[in-house]
C-alpha cells in the first residue's frame, strides 16, 4: 500500500476519533499497526494530522475564541464564558503533561497501557452517565469557574494514552452537572490550547525526522484530518444529547478486545 493511501486512511481515522470519546491515540496505534506504519516517521505523522484536527476546532469556534480576548466580562454578574474558564480547564492537564511528558512518551505508549485505559475510560463514562444528577448548566456561558476546574482536573486523565481527552472531559462535565452538549462544547474549547501545546512540543522534537520528500504524505493526512474532524465535530455536538456516552463506552470495550487480538497477542 502506498504511503499516500496510508496517509489518507490515517487522516480519516484521526478526524473521526479526535473529538469523540473513543481515544484517537488508540485508533491510530491499532490502525498503524495493521497497516505496518510504525516508528519515528509514523510518530511525526501523527503530530501533523493532530494539528489538522485542531485547525478544525479553530475554524468552528473562532468567534468564541476571539470573544475570550474581551477581558471586560471577567467577574461580571452576567454569566459569560471568559478566559478564566479556559485557563481552569486547561492548566491542570497542561501542568501534568509538561512535567510528565518524557515519562508518558517513553513509558506509557504501549499496547497494554492503551487497553487498560480504554476499559478504565469506558467505566468512567458509564459511571458519569448514571451518576451525573440534574444539570445546572445548559450552555457553556452558564458554566461556573468550579465546573470548569472540575473538567480541567478530569482532563488530566487524558495524558494517559488510550483514556481519551474527550471521554475524560465530557465525563467530568456531566459529573459537574453540565449537560452533554455543554460538556462536549467546552471539551472542544479546552482541546485547542492543550493539544496545540502538546503537539507543538512533539513537533519540535520531531523536526530531525522531517524530510521534504514526506511533505505530500503529510499534507494529505493533515487536510484529510481537518475536513473529517470538522464534519465530525459538527455532527457530534448535534447528536450527543440524544446518544449519550454509554454507546461509546461499549465501543471502547470492543476496541480494547481488538487491541488484544491484533496488537498484543
Backbone torsions as a table, in degrees:
resi	resn	phi	psi	omega
1	UNK	NA	133.5	-177.7
2	UNK	-70.5	156.0	-179.5
3	UNK	-65.0	-29.4	179.5
4	UNK	-66.9	-39.5	177.4
5	UNK	-68.2	-41.2	176.6
6	UNK	-59.8	-42.4	179.3
7	UNK	-61.8	-40.8	179.7
8	UNK	-65.0	-45.4	-179.3
9	UNK	-63.2	-47.7	-178.4
10	UNK	-69.0	-31.1	174.9
11	UNK	-63.3	-40.3	176.3
12	UNK	-64.2	-45.5	-179.6
13	UNK	-59.9	-46.3	179.3
14	UNK	-62.1	-46.9	-179.1
15	UNK	-63.1	-36.7	-179.4
16	UNK	-70.7	-33.2	-167.7
17	UNK	-108.5	-15.1	-173.9
18	UNK	-60.5	-39.1	-175.2
19	UNK	-108.1	4.4	172.5
20	UNK	-95.7	152.6	-177.4
21	UNK	-81.0	55.0	-174.7
22	UNK	-128.0	-1.2	179.9
23	UNK	77.5	97.6	176.0
24	UNK	-66.6	-35.8	178.9
25	UNK	-61.0	-45.6	178.9
26	UNK	-59.9	-43.0	179.6
27	UNK	-65.9	-43.3	-178.8
28	UNK	-64.8	-38.9	177.6
29	UNK	-64.6	-46.3	-177.9
30	UNK	-64.8	-50.3	-177.6
31	UNK	-67.9	-39.5	176.9
32	UNK	-60.8	-39.2	177.8
33	UNK	-64.1	-44.0	-179.2
34	UNK	-66.4	-30.9	-179.8
35	UNK	-88.8	-5.9	-178.4
36	UNK	72.4	25.0	-178.8
37	UNK	-108.3	94.4	-178.0
38	UNK	-137.9	177.3	178.1
39	UNK	99.3	-170.9	-175.5
40	UNK	-63.7	-38.6	179.2
41	UNK	-63.9	-41.3	178.5
42	UNK	-64.1	-40.1	179.3
43	UNK	-64.1	-41.0	177.8
44	UNK	-65.9	-40.4	179.0
45	UNK	-60.8	-40.7	179.0
46	UNK	-61.1	-38.5	178.0
47	UNK	-61.9	-43.8	-177.9
48	UNK	-63.7	-45.8	-176.6
49	UNK	-73.1	-26.7	173.9
50	UNK	-64.5	-35.7	176.2
51	UNK	-64.6	-32.8	175.5
52	UNK	-62.3	-42.9	177.6
53	UNK	-64.8	-39.1	179.1
54	UNK	-63.4	-36.5	178.6
55	UNK	-62.4	-33.5	179.0
56	UNK	-61.5	-41.9	178.9
57	UNK	-67.3	-38.4	177.9
58	UNK	-62.7	-39.9	179.0
59	UNK	-66.3	-41.7	-177.6
60	UNK	-69.6	-36.8	-170.3
61	UNK	-120.2	27.7	-176.1
62	UNK	-62.8	-34.7	179.0
63	UNK	-67.9	-39.7	178.9
64	UNK	-64.7	-44.4	178.8
65	UNK	-65.0	-36.8	178.6
66	UNK	-65.6	-37.5	-179.6
67	UNK	-67.0	-23.5	179.7
68	UNK	-67.9	-17.2	179.1
69	UNK	-77.8	-7.9	177.6
70	UNK	-86.0	89.5	-174.5
71	UNK	-74.4	-6.9	-178.5
72	UNK	-69.4	-16.9	-178.5
73	UNK	-85.3	-10.6	-176.4
74	UNK	-65.7	127.1	176.3
75	UNK	79.4	2.7	179.5
76	UNK	-73.3	149.3	179.5
77	UNK	-58.9	-36.7	180.0
78	UNK	-68.4	131.0	-177.9
79	UNK	-69.2	131.3	179.9
80	UNK	-161.9	131.6	176.3
81	UNK	-62.6	130.3	178.5
82	UNK	-132.5	-178.3	-173.8
83	UNK	-65.5	-24.7	178.1
84	UNK	-64.4	-39.8	176.6
85	UNK	-57.6	-45.2	-177.9
86	UNK	-65.8	-42.1	179.1
87	UNK	-61.2	-44.7	179.3
88	UNK	-65.0	-31.8	179.7
89	UNK	-79.3	-19.3	-174.9
90	UNK	-105.5	-39.6	-168.5
91	UNK	-56.5	-46.7	-177.5
92	UNK	-57.8	-49.6	-179.0
93	UNK	-69.0	-35.2	178.6
94	UNK	-63.0	-41.8	179.7
95	UNK	-65.6	-47.0	179.3
96	UNK	-63.0	-43.6	-179.9
97	UNK	-63.8	-39.3	-179.7
98	UNK	-68.0	-43.5	-178.6
99	UNK	-68.8	-38.5	-173.4
100	UNK	-104.6	11.9	-172.6
101	UNK	-53.1	-53.5	-176.7
102	UNK	-65.0	-40.0	178.3
103	UNK	-62.9	-42.7	-180.0
104	UNK	-62.2	-46.2	-176.4
105	UNK	-67.4	-35.2	-174.8
106	UNK	-92.7	-28.5	-172.3
107	UNK	-112.2	-26.4	-172.3
108	UNK	-103.5	-12.8	179.6
109	UNK	-83.9	72.2	178.8
110	UNK	-134.6	152.7	179.5
111	UNK	-56.6	-38.5	-179.1
112	UNK	-62.8	-43.6	178.8
113	UNK	-64.3	-41.4	-179.4
114	UNK	-61.9	-44.2	179.9
115	UNK	-60.6	-48.4	179.7
116	UNK	-61.3	-41.4	-178.8
117	UNK	-68.0	-39.1	177.6
118	UNK	-59.4	-44.8	-179.4
119	UNK	-70.6	-44.3	179.0
120	UNK	-60.9	-42.1	178.2
121	UNK	-64.6	-37.3	178.1
122	UNK	-63.3	-42.9	179.1
123	UNK	-64.8	-39.0	177.0
124	UNK	-62.0	-42.9	-178.7
125	UNK	-64.8	-41.5	177.8
126	UNK	-64.7	-42.1	178.3
127	UNK	-61.8	-43.9	-179.1
128	UNK	-62.7	-38.5	178.9
129	UNK	-65.6	-34.5	-175.8
130	UNK	-85.3	-25.8	-169.8
131	UNK	-115.7	8.3	-170.9
132	UNK	-70.1	-24.0	179.7
133	UNK	75.1	-169.7	-179.2
134	UNK	-74.6	138.9	-177.2
135	UNK	-79.1	138.6	176.8
136	UNK	-109.9	-12.0	179.3
137	UNK	-128.2	118.3	-178.1
138	UNK	-108.6	-3.9	172.7
139	UNK	-142.8	161.5	179.2
140	UNK	-64.8	-25.6	179.0
141	UNK	-72.7	-12.7	178.1
142	UNK	-96.0	-2.4	179.8
143	UNK	-66.6	136.9	174.6
144	UNK	-87.9	167.1	176.0
145	UNK	-63.7	-35.7	178.9
146	UNK	-62.6	-44.0	178.8
147	UNK	-63.5	-40.9	178.6
148	UNK	-61.5	-40.9	179.6
149	UNK	-67.0	-41.3	178.0
150	UNK	-59.7	-44.9	178.1
151	UNK	-62.2	-40.7	178.1
152	UNK	-61.4	-39.3	179.0
153	UNK	-67.3	-40.2	177.5
154	UNK	-66.0	-29.1	179.4
155	UNK	-65.6	-20.3	176.8
156	UNK	-58.7	-30.1	179.1
157	UNK	-63.0	-25.3	-175.4
158	UNK	-71.7	-10.4	176.8
159	UNK	-71.3	-15.6	177.6
160	UNK	-85.4	119.6	-178.5
161	UNK	-56.1	130.0	178.8
162	UNK	99.3	-15.5	-176.9
163	UNK	-75.1	-34.6	179.3
164	UNK	85.5	119.2	177.5
165	UNK	-65.3	-44.7	179.6
166	UNK	-63.9	-42.4	-179.6
167	UNK	-62.4	-43.5	-178.4
168	UNK	-70.7	-42.7	-177.5
169	UNK	-71.7	-40.2	178.6
170	UNK	-67.3	-39.6	175.7
171	UNK	-61.1	-44.7	177.5
172	UNK	-61.0	-38.8	178.0
173	UNK	-63.7	-43.3	178.4
174	UNK	-62.5	-44.3	179.6
175	UNK	-67.8	-23.0	175.0
176	UNK	-87.4	3.7	175.1
177	UNK	73.3	34.4	167.5
178	UNK	-100.4	140.4	-176.0
179	UNK	-70.8	174.4	-172.8
180	UNK	-58.7	-48.1	-176.9
181	UNK	-64.5	-42.9	179.5
182	UNK	-63.3	-44.4	179.5
183	UNK	-62.4	-42.1	-179.5
184	UNK	-67.4	-43.1	-178.4
185	UNK	-66.3	-42.0	177.9
186	UNK	-66.6	-33.6	175.4
187	UNK	-59.3	-41.6	177.5
188	UNK	-63.6	-44.2	-175.3
189	UNK	-65.6	-40.6	179.8
190	UNK	-81.4	-10.8	178.1
191	UNK	-68.5	-40.0	-173.0
192	UNK	-59.8	-55.5	-179.3
193	UNK	-64.9	-38.7	-177.2
194	UNK	-69.6	-38.8	-178.4
195	UNK	-78.2	-35.3	176.8
196	UNK	-63.5	-40.5	177.6
197	UNK	-64.4	-46.4	-177.8
198	UNK	-67.4	-48.0	-178.6
199	UNK	-71.2	-30.7	176.6
200	UNK	-62.5	-43.0	177.5
201	UNK	-64.1	-42.9	177.7
202	UNK	-64.5	-37.5	-179.0
203	UNK	-62.8	-43.9	178.6
204	UNK	-60.2	-41.9	-179.2
205	UNK	-72.9	-17.8	-178.9
206	UNK	-92.8	-7.0	-176.3
207	UNK	-52.7	-39.1	179.4
208	UNK	-62.6	-19.3	-177.6
209	UNK	-98.3	2.2	179.2
210	UNK	-88.1	133.9	178.3
211	UNK	-133.4	147.6	-177.8
212	UNK	-59.2	-29.8	-179.7
213	UNK	-68.0	-17.2	-179.1
214	UNK	-89.2	-6.9	-174.6
215	UNK	-57.2	-46.5	179.4
216	UNK	-58.7	-43.0	179.7
217	UNK	-63.2	-47.3	-179.0
218	UNK	-64.7	-36.8	179.7
219	UNK	-64.9	-41.1	178.4
220	UNK	-61.7	-46.9	179.8
221	UNK	-63.7	-43.0	-179.1
222	UNK	-61.8	-50.7	-177.6
223	UNK	-65.2	-42.5	179.7
224	UNK	-62.4	-46.5	179.5
225	UNK	-61.4	-40.5	179.5
226	UNK	-61.2	-51.0	-176.8
227	UNK	-63.9	-47.3	-177.7
228	UNK	-66.8	-43.0	179.4
229	UNK	-62.2	-37.7	178.9
230	UNK	-60.7	-47.2	-179.2
231	UNK	-67.7	-42.6	-178.5
232	UNK	-64.3	-43.1	-179.4
233	UNK	-60.9	-42.3	179.9
234	UNK	-63.2	-47.0	-178.2
235	UNK	-68.5	-41.3	-176.9
236	UNK	-62.0	-43.0	179.3
237	UNK	-60.8	-35.9	-178.9
238	UNK	-75.8	-28.1	-173.6
239	UNK	-100.3	-20.7	-169.4
240	UNK	-58.8	-34.5	179.1
241	UNK	-63.6	-32.9	-176.5
242	UNK	-83.9	-38.5	-171.6
243	UNK	-98.0	-23.3	179.4
244	UNK	66.0	-167.2	-175.7
245	UNK	-98.2	-20.0	-171.0
246	UNK	-59.5	-41.0	-179.4
247	UNK	-62.3	-36.0	177.4
248	UNK	-71.2	-32.2	178.2
249	UNK	-64.3	-44.9	178.7
250	UNK	-65.4	-37.3	177.5
251	UNK	-62.0	-39.5	179.5
252	UNK	-62.3	-37.9	179.3
253	UNK	-65.5	-41.2	176.0
254	UNK	-62.8	-42.3	179.6
255	UNK	-62.2	-39.0	178.8
256	UNK	-63.6	-35.1	177.0
257	UNK	-66.1	-40.4	177.6
258	UNK	-63.9	-37.2	176.8
259	UNK	-59.4	-46.1	-178.6
260	UNK	-62.7	-41.3	-176.1
261	UNK	-71.6	-47.6	-170.2
262	UNK	-96.0	-21.0	-175.0
263	UNK	-112.3	-45.3	-174.2
264	UNK	-83.0	-46.0	-176.4
265	UNK	-73.7	NA	NA
